[in-house]
Amino acid sequence: MRYKLSRLIIITCLLYGCKKDMGVAAPWQTGMLEAVNRLRLSGCRCGADSMPPVAPLAWNDTLAAAADLHVKDMYAKQYFDHIAPDGSSPLQRAMRAGYSGTYVGENIGRGYTSVSGVMQAWQDSGEHCRAMMDSLYKEMGAATFRGYWVQEFGRPR
């Protein structure tokens, strides 16, 4: 059975091409990516800063996996911080998840029940808004778990 599955994957890659992130984002993740990209394409005010339009982000499953690990860790250990109790930073967690990019940033949120709610909170926060508008970022992943939210941004090599 394992041999047949491997052959199927190889044949699929040969026919359709393989890429690093072949997973399909959940509908809420697609909605969040679309919301971030609408913001990026239109430009906005982030606190006192006027942010010009920037290129849209691509979805990255590895960044989403790093976000998922962090969001569940924050919930399980009941903390809310970019630095985990083990001392790991967003970049370290992304690398641990297999991300090979050179620049990683993160937004976290807690207590929101919808993408629109957490997105509005991040847009209303100068620092979080600037992270979503940073032109150095080229891709994004996100996760949510029981009211906790994490966005991971990255720049591939």
N, CA, C and O of each residue as an XYZ file, in Angstrom:
628
protein
N       0.827     -1.195      0.000
C       0.000      0.000      0.000
C       0.871      1.258      0.000
O       0.599      2.212     -0.728
N       1.910      1.247      0.818
C       2.794      2.403      0.907
C       3.461      2.671     -0.446
O       3.614      3.822     -0.855
N       3.857      1.591     -1.135
C       4.491      1.698     -2.445
C       3.533      2.344     -3.446
O       3.939      3.200     -4.231
N       2.262      1.936     -3.419
C       1.274      2.493     -4.339
C       1.052      3.980     -4.070
O       0.920      4.766     -5.009
N       1.012      4.370     -2.801
C       0.831      5.772     -2.450
C       2.019      6.595     -2.927
O       1.840      7.688     -3.465
N       3.224      6.085     -2.737
C       4.422      6.790     -3.203
C       4.389      6.969     -4.713
O       4.701      8.046     -5.221
N       4.013      5.920     -5.430
C       3.918      6.012     -6.895
C       2.878      7.041     -7.314
O       3.102      7.803     -8.254
N       1.745      7.069     -6.623
C       0.692      8.025     -6.942
C       1.182      9.455     -6.743
O       0.910     10.324     -7.572
N       1.891      9.702     -5.667
C       2.426     11.039     -5.401
C       3.414     11.439     -6.492
O       3.363     12.562     -6.994
N       4.301     10.539     -6.856
C       5.300     10.833     -7.892
C       4.617     11.109     -9.233
O       4.977     12.060     -9.927
N       3.648     10.296     -9.593
C       2.937     10.497    -10.860
C       2.195     11.828    -10.847
O       2.209     12.553    -11.842
N       1.551     12.156     -9.735
C       0.847     13.431     -9.616
C       1.812     14.593     -9.796
O       1.504     15.557    -10.497
N       2.981     14.504     -9.162
C       3.981     15.565     -9.290
C       4.467     15.698    -10.724
O       4.659     16.810    -11.217
N       4.664     14.584    -11.386
C       5.127     14.630    -12.772
C       4.075     15.245    -13.692
O       4.410     15.999    -14.606
N       2.816     14.926    -13.451
C       1.749     15.440    -14.304
C       1.411     16.900    -14.025
O       1.186     17.680    -14.951
N       1.375     17.267    -12.743
C       0.884     18.591    -12.379
C       1.950     19.506    -11.791
O       1.695     20.690    -11.574
N       3.123     18.980    -11.535
C       4.170     19.786    -10.926
C       4.062     19.735     -9.422
O       2.966     19.694     -8.864
N       5.201     19.738     -8.777
C       5.235     19.724     -7.317
C       5.661     21.089     -6.826
O       6.489     21.757     -7.445
N       5.102     21.486     -5.737
C       5.561     22.695     -5.087
C       5.643     22.420     -3.605
O       5.086     21.441     -3.107
N       6.342     23.288     -2.908
C       6.615     23.073     -1.496
C       5.336     22.939     -0.677
O       5.235     22.056      0.175
N       4.363     23.804     -0.929
C       3.158     23.840     -0.119
C       1.970     23.365     -0.931
O       1.291     24.158     -1.583
N       1.722     22.053     -0.888
C       0.643     21.483     -1.680
C      -0.662     21.386     -0.899
O      -1.686     21.013     -1.471
N      -0.653     21.712      0.397
C      -1.857     21.627      1.197
C      -2.854     22.704      0.814
O      -2.492     23.719      0.220
N      -4.092     22.478      1.153
C      -5.144     23.438      0.888
C      -5.485     24.111      2.202
O      -5.778     23.441      3.192
N      -5.447     25.430      2.213
C      -5.772     26.172      3.422
C      -7.252     25.990      3.749
O      -8.085     25.836      2.856
N      -7.564     26.011      5.044
C      -8.956     25.963      5.485
C      -9.665     27.237      5.016
O      -9.007     28.248      4.772
N     -10.992     27.205      4.888
C     -11.711     28.397      4.429
C     -11.405     29.654      5.250
O     -11.267     30.740      4.686
N     -11.298     29.515      6.580
C     -11.006     30.711      7.373
C      -9.598     31.224      7.066
O      -9.364     32.432      7.095
N      -8.652     30.314      6.771
C      -7.288     30.744      6.440
C      -7.274     31.478      5.100
O      -6.592     32.492      4.947
N      -8.022     30.965      4.141
C      -8.146     31.643      2.853
C      -8.746     33.027      3.051
O      -8.296     34.001      2.448
N      -9.771     33.105      3.902
C     -10.393     34.394      4.204
C      -9.432     35.370      4.851
O      -9.444     36.560      4.536
N      -8.596     34.873      5.755
C      -7.622     35.751      6.405
C      -6.578     36.229      5.402
O      -6.235     37.412      5.382
N      -6.074     35.326      4.574
C      -5.096     35.718      3.560
C      -5.696     36.762      2.623
O      -5.036     37.743      2.281
N      -6.939     36.554      2.210
C      -7.602     37.528      1.334
C      -7.753     38.875      2.025
O      -7.560     39.913      1.394
N      -8.095     38.878      3.313
C      -8.244     40.131      4.058
C      -6.908     40.864      4.175
O      -6.845     42.080      3.991
N      -5.847     40.127      4.479
C      -4.516     40.742      4.565
C      -4.126     41.312      3.204
O      -3.607     42.425      3.122
N      -4.373     40.560      2.150
C      -3.988     41.029      0.817
C      -4.816     42.222      0.349
O      -4.293     43.086     -0.355
N      -6.093     42.292      0.722
C      -6.893     43.488      0.408
C      -6.275     44.706      1.083
O      -6.151     45.769      0.474
N      -5.888     44.543      2.347
C      -5.257     45.629      3.094
C      -3.952     46.040      2.419
O      -3.705     47.227      2.207
N      -3.121     45.058      2.083
C      -1.822     45.335      1.463
C      -1.982     46.032      0.108
O      -1.236     46.959     -0.206
N      -2.943     45.591     -0.682
C      -3.118     46.158     -2.019
C      -3.707     47.563     -2.006
O      -3.499     48.334     -2.942
N      -4.442     47.897     -0.946
C      -5.067     49.221     -0.884
C      -4.230     50.230     -0.108
O      -4.411     51.436     -0.272
N      -3.307     49.750      0.742
C      -2.590     50.671      1.618
C      -3.513     51.093      2.750
O      -4.730     50.936      2.648
N      -2.954     51.620      3.815
C      -3.777     52.005      4.966
C      -2.951     52.840      5.943
O      -1.764     53.087      5.728
N      -3.601     53.264      7.009
C      -2.906     53.928      8.110
C      -2.674     52.891      9.194
O      -3.586     52.162      9.585
N      -1.445     52.836      9.671
C      -1.083     51.965     10.790
C      -0.613     52.881     11.908
O       0.538     53.317     11.919
N      -1.503     53.171     12.846
C      -1.174     54.160     13.857
C      -0.999     55.509     13.169
O      -1.878     55.952     12.431
N       0.132     56.156     13.411
C       0.417     57.458     12.804
C       1.043     57.335     11.420
O       1.221     58.339     10.730
N       1.377     56.117     11.010
C       2.077     55.905      9.741
C       1.110     55.633      8.595
O       0.182     54.834      8.722
N       1.341     56.305      7.488
C       0.585     56.034      6.269
C       1.366     54.990      5.478
O       2.500     55.232      5.065
N       0.755     53.837      5.273
C       1.424     52.723      4.605
C       0.959     52.642      3.152
O      -0.239     52.533      2.890
N       1.899     52.696      2.207
C       1.521     52.597      0.795
C       1.130     51.165      0.435
O       1.443     50.229      1.171
N       0.455     50.997     -0.681
C       0.144     49.636     -1.136
C       1.422     48.822     -1.351
O       2.451     49.349     -1.773
N       1.329     47.534     -1.051
C       2.455     46.610     -1.245
C       1.925     45.333     -1.892
O       0.716     45.107     -1.950
N       2.838     44.513     -2.372
C       2.470     43.273     -3.065
C       1.724     42.318     -2.127
O       1.970     42.309     -0.921
N       0.822     41.522     -2.681
C       0.097     40.542     -1.863
C       1.014     39.418     -1.394
O       2.091     39.196     -1.949
N       0.564     38.724     -0.367
C       1.295     37.589      0.193
C       0.800     36.283     -0.411
O      -0.349     36.180     -0.841
N       1.677     35.295     -0.437
C       1.306     33.931     -0.823
C       1.121     33.112      0.451
O       1.731     33.413      1.477
N       0.288     32.087      0.391
C       0.099     31.189      1.532
C       1.292     30.253      1.637
O       1.820     29.800      0.621
N       1.724     29.957      2.876
C       2.825     29.021      3.100
C       2.412     28.044      4.194
O       2.175     28.446      5.333
N       2.328     26.765      3.849
C       1.904     25.737      4.797
C       2.888     25.548      5.943
O       2.481     25.206      7.054
N       4.168     25.762      5.695
C       5.161     25.599      6.761
C       4.986     26.688      7.811
O       5.071     26.415      9.008
N       4.743     27.923      7.370
C       4.463     29.000      8.330
C       3.158     28.724      9.071
O       3.044     29.029     10.259
N       2.172     28.149      8.381
C       0.914     27.787      9.044
C       1.149     26.712     10.099
O       0.533     26.743     11.164
N       2.037     25.762      9.810
C       2.357     24.714     10.789
C       3.049     25.314     12.006
O       2.762     24.918     13.136
N       3.957     26.264     11.790
C       4.625     26.937     12.913
C       3.601     27.715     13.737
O       3.656     27.711     14.967
N       2.665     28.384     13.057
C       1.611     29.123     13.753
C       0.740     28.179     14.570
O       0.363     28.496     15.698
N       0.419     27.020     14.002
C      -0.415     26.039     14.691
C       0.266     25.523     15.960
O      -0.375     25.390     17.003
N       1.544     25.237     15.869
C       2.273     24.775     17.059
C       2.281     25.846     18.139
O       2.096     25.545     19.318
N       2.496     27.100     17.739
C       2.568     28.186     18.727
C       1.200     28.471     19.349
O       1.097     28.671     20.559
N       0.145     28.490     18.519
C      -1.176     28.805     19.048
C      -1.624     27.741     20.051
O      -2.230     28.066     21.073
N      -1.331     26.478     19.764
C      -1.718     25.400     20.680
C      -0.844     25.380     21.928
O      -1.317     25.022     23.007
N       0.416     25.759     21.796
C       1.304     25.856     22.951
C       0.840     26.977     23.883
O       0.805     26.799     25.101
N       0.482     28.137     23.307
C      -0.010     29.246     24.139
C      -1.265     28.831     24.897
O      -1.403     29.129     26.083
N      -2.183     28.145     24.214
C      -3.407     27.710     24.873
C      -3.105     26.699     25.976
O      -3.588     26.839     27.099
N      -2.315     25.691     25.658
C      -2.034     24.612     26.618
C      -1.303     25.118     27.851
O      -1.573     24.670     28.965
N      -0.377     26.050     27.654
C       0.444     26.541     28.770
C      -0.056     27.865     29.325
O       0.553     28.446     30.224
N      -1.181     28.338     28.775
C      -1.849     29.548     29.248
C      -0.908     30.752     29.336
O      -0.783     31.385     30.384
N      -0.257     31.050     28.226
C       0.535     32.280     28.120
C       0.143     32.970     26.823
O      -0.528     32.388     25.970
N       0.571     34.212     26.690
C       0.244     34.993     25.503
C       1.439     35.879     25.198
O       1.553     36.990     25.716
N       2.333     35.372     24.348
C       3.592     36.077     24.099
C       4.215     35.568     22.805
O       3.943     34.454     22.360
N       5.045     36.401     22.221
C       5.795     35.989     21.030
C       6.959     35.076     21.398
O       7.421     34.290     20.571
N       7.426     35.178     22.624
C       8.503     34.311     23.104
C       7.867     33.202     23.935
O       7.190     33.467     24.928
N       8.090     31.968     23.520
C       7.509     30.812     24.212
C       8.249     30.548     25.520
O       9.371     31.022     25.694
N       7.641     29.801     26.442
C       8.319     29.474     27.706
C       9.677     28.797     27.515
O      10.546     28.902     28.380
N       9.863     28.104     26.388
C      11.171     27.482     26.137
C      12.188     28.483     25.595
O      13.327     28.117     25.305
N      11.781     29.749     25.457
C      12.674     30.801     24.985
C      12.694     30.977     23.476
O      13.416     31.835     22.968
N      11.914     30.181     22.747
C      11.961     30.252     21.282
C      11.226     31.483     20.746
O      10.184     31.889     21.260
N      11.804     32.051     19.706
C      11.244     33.214     19.018
C      10.433     32.750     17.805
O      10.489     31.574     17.442
N       9.684     33.655     17.175
C       8.972     33.263     15.956
C       9.902     32.682     14.882
O       9.555     31.689     14.244
N      11.060     33.279     14.679
C      12.001     32.758     13.682
C      12.464     31.352     14.048
O      12.521     30.472     13.189
N      12.793     31.140     15.313
C      13.256     29.812     15.738
C      12.164     28.763     15.564
O      12.440     27.647     15.123
N      10.923     29.113     15.908
C       9.819     28.157     15.753
C       9.546     27.861     14.286
O       9.265     26.718     13.926
N       9.626     28.880     13.436
C       9.420     28.664     12.002
C      10.508     27.757     11.435
O      10.222     26.862     10.640
N      11.741     27.984     11.840
C      12.845     27.138     11.374
C      12.661     25.708     11.863
O      12.907     24.756     11.122
N      12.228     25.558     13.111
C      11.966     24.231     13.667
C      10.887     23.496     12.868
O      10.926     22.272     12.737
N       9.932     24.250     12.339
C       8.853     23.659     11.540
C       9.305     23.351     10.110
O       8.578     22.715      9.348
N      10.515     23.809      9.750
C      11.047     23.522      8.423
C      11.111     24.712      7.487
O      11.442     24.553      6.312
N      10.797     25.910      7.987
C      10.842     27.105      7.143
C      12.291     27.520      6.921
O      13.081     27.550      7.865
N      12.639     27.837      5.687
C      14.026     28.185      5.375
C      14.196     29.658      5.032
O      15.260     30.063      4.563
N      13.171     30.458      5.256
C      13.256     31.883      4.959
C      14.213     32.615      5.886
O      14.695     32.068      6.878
N      14.473     33.865      5.536
C      15.467     34.648      6.269
C      14.857     35.695      7.188
O      15.569     36.288      7.998
N      13.572     35.932      7.081
C      12.945     37.028      7.808
C      11.561     36.549      8.225
O      10.747     36.203      7.368
N      11.281     36.524      9.513
C      10.000     36.018     10.016
C       9.438     36.996     11.038
O      10.178     37.530     11.864
N       8.141     37.229     10.983
C       7.451     38.056     11.961
C       6.145     37.392     12.343
O       5.717     36.418     11.724
N       5.517     37.940     13.379
C       4.347     37.255     13.930
C       3.368     38.250     14.523
O       3.771     39.236     15.141
N       2.092     37.993     14.337
C       1.018     38.658     15.061
C       0.314     37.600     15.895
O       0.092     36.483     15.429
N      -0.039     37.950     17.129
C      -0.833     37.055     17.967
C      -2.061     37.811     18.466
O      -2.028     39.029     18.642
N      -3.124     37.082     18.687
C      -4.347     37.660     19.208
C      -5.041     36.650     20.106
O      -4.805     35.445     20.011
N      -5.905     37.162     20.981
C      -6.619     36.266     21.903
C      -7.992     36.857     22.192
O      -8.145     38.068     22.350
N      -8.988     35.976     22.258
C     -10.320     36.402     22.642
C     -11.244     36.743     21.483
O     -12.350     37.237     21.705
N     -10.821     36.495     20.270
C     -11.648     36.801     19.099
C     -12.299     35.524     18.576
O     -11.727     34.436     18.649
N     -13.507     35.688     18.049
C     -14.254     34.518     17.578
C     -14.346     34.444     16.060
O     -14.940     33.512     15.517
N     -13.758     35.425     15.372
C     -13.856     35.431     13.912
C     -12.621     36.068     13.288
O     -11.891     36.822     13.930
N     -12.413     35.743     12.025
C     -11.322     36.362     11.269
C     -11.517     37.870     11.229
O     -10.568     38.625     11.437
N     -12.741     38.313     10.963
C     -12.976     39.758     10.863
C     -12.680     40.460     12.184
O     -12.164     41.578     12.186
N     -12.998     39.822     13.300
C     -12.728     40.428     14.606
C     -11.248     40.582     14.892
O     -10.801     41.656     15.294
N     -10.485     39.522     14.690
C      -9.050     39.602     14.974
C      -8.350     40.481     13.947
O      -7.410     41.198     14.289
N      -8.793     40.437     12.689
C      -8.188     41.300     11.670
C      -8.416     42.772     11.992
O      -7.511     43.588     11.815
N      -9.607     43.121     12.462
C      -9.881     44.515     12.817
C      -8.999     44.950     13.983
O      -8.472     46.063     13.985
N      -8.839     44.078     14.967
C      -7.975     44.399     16.111
C      -6.535     44.610     15.659
O      -5.880     45.553     16.102
N      -6.039     43.744     14.786
C      -4.666     43.893     14.294
C      -4.520     45.152     13.444
O      -3.497     45.833     13.512
N      -5.534     45.461     12.651
C      -5.459     46.670     11.837
C      -5.490     47.919     12.714
O      -4.853     48.918     12.382
N      -6.218     47.877     13.824
C      -6.308     49.016     14.738
C      -5.057     49.194     15.590
O      -4.871     50.249     16.197
N      -4.209     48.194     15.642
C      -2.955     48.254     16.400
C      -1.825     48.622     15.440
O      -1.561     47.894     14.483
N      -1.165     49.739     15.692
C      -0.102     50.189     14.795
C       0.946     49.133     14.512
O       1.317     48.918     13.358
N       1.427     48.470     15.557
C       2.494     47.474     15.393
C       2.023     46.259     14.593
O       2.729     45.790     13.699
N       0.840     45.754     14.911
C       0.316     44.589     14.190
C       0.004     44.942     12.733
O       0.269     44.160     11.820
N      -0.557     46.120     12.539
C      -0.874     46.589     11.194
C       0.399     46.714     10.354
O       0.430     46.294      9.198
N       1.449     47.294     10.946
C       2.719     47.431     10.212
C       3.290     46.069      9.829
O       3.894     45.930      8.765
N       3.107     45.066     10.681
C       3.575     43.717     10.336
C       2.825     43.204      9.106
O       3.436     42.626      8.206
N       1.511     43.410      9.061
C       0.742     42.941      7.907
C       1.110     43.698      6.637
O       0.962     43.170      5.535
N       1.590     44.934      6.785
C       1.907     45.780      5.631
C       3.387     45.767      5.256
O       3.778     46.426      4.292
N       4.203     45.046      5.983
C       5.653     45.049      5.744
C       5.969     44.455      4.370
O       5.654     43.296      4.098
N       6.591     45.256      3.515
C       6.883     44.803      2.147
C       7.980     43.749      2.084
O       8.149     43.107      1.048
N       8.727     43.557      3.163
C       9.746     42.506      3.174
C       9.117     41.116      3.234
O       9.719     40.143      2.781
N       7.911     41.018      3.790
C       7.231     39.728      3.851
C       6.634     39.381      2.497
O       6.065     40.236      1.819
N       6.771     38.123      2.113
C       6.254     37.649      0.830
C       5.242     36.518      0.994
O       4.525     36.185      0.051
N       5.184     35.926      2.193
C       4.268     34.807      2.413
C       3.777     34.794      3.851
O       4.341     35.448      4.729
N       2.712     34.035      4.068
C       2.045     34.029      5.368
C       1.431     32.663      5.635
O       1.040     31.949      4.712
N       1.353     32.319      6.900
C       0.586     31.181      7.372
C      -0.127     31.624      8.635
O       0.298     32.592      9.267
N      -1.185     30.956      9.018
C      -1.930     31.353     10.210
C      -2.600     30.140     10.838
O      -2.821     29.119     10.188
N      -2.917     30.284     12.123
C      -3.616     29.222     12.851
C      -4.457     29.858     13.949
O      -4.167     30.958     14.418
N      -5.501     29.144     14.347
C      -6.317     29.562     15.478
C      -6.678     28.329     16.296
O      -6.798     27.221     15.774
N      -6.846     28.558     17.596
C      -7.244     27.469     18.479
C      -7.890     28.068     19.716
O      -7.245     28.785     20.480
N      -9.165     27.769     19.907
C      -9.920     28.163     21.103
C      -9.716     29.625     21.497
O      -9.404     29.938     22.646
N      -9.898     30.501     20.531
C      -9.824     31.934     20.796
C      -8.445     32.545     20.688
O      -8.303     33.763     20.803
N      -7.433     31.738     20.470
C      -6.071     32.240     20.241
C      -5.824     32.259     18.728
O      -6.305     31.390     18.001
N      -5.069     33.255     18.268
C      -4.779     33.422     16.844
C      -3.302     33.717     16.647
O      -2.699     34.442     17.438
N      -2.720     33.161     15.598
C      -1.324     33.457     15.247
C      -1.225     33.623     13.736
O      -1.715     32.792     12.971
N      -0.585     34.707     13.323
C      -0.185     34.919     11.929
C       1.332     34.866     11.896
O       1.990     35.528     12.699
N       1.892     34.096     10.990
C       3.345     34.069     10.774
C       3.613     34.623      9.379
O       2.981     34.210      8.407
N       4.546     35.553      9.289
C       4.942     36.148      8.020
C       6.380     35.760      7.733
O       7.181     35.608      8.656
N       6.712     35.600      6.469
C       8.080     35.231      6.134
C       8.526     35.747      4.787
O       7.730     36.161      3.944
N       9.823     35.705      4.624
C      10.462     36.056      3.353
C      11.326     34.874      2.950
O      12.293     34.554      3.641
N      10.992     34.217      1.839
C      11.791     33.058      1.430
C      13.189     33.477      0.986
O      13.434     34.634      0.644
N      14.095     32.505      1.001
C      15.470     32.772      0.532
C      15.469     33.013     -0.950
O      16.524     33.255     -1.537
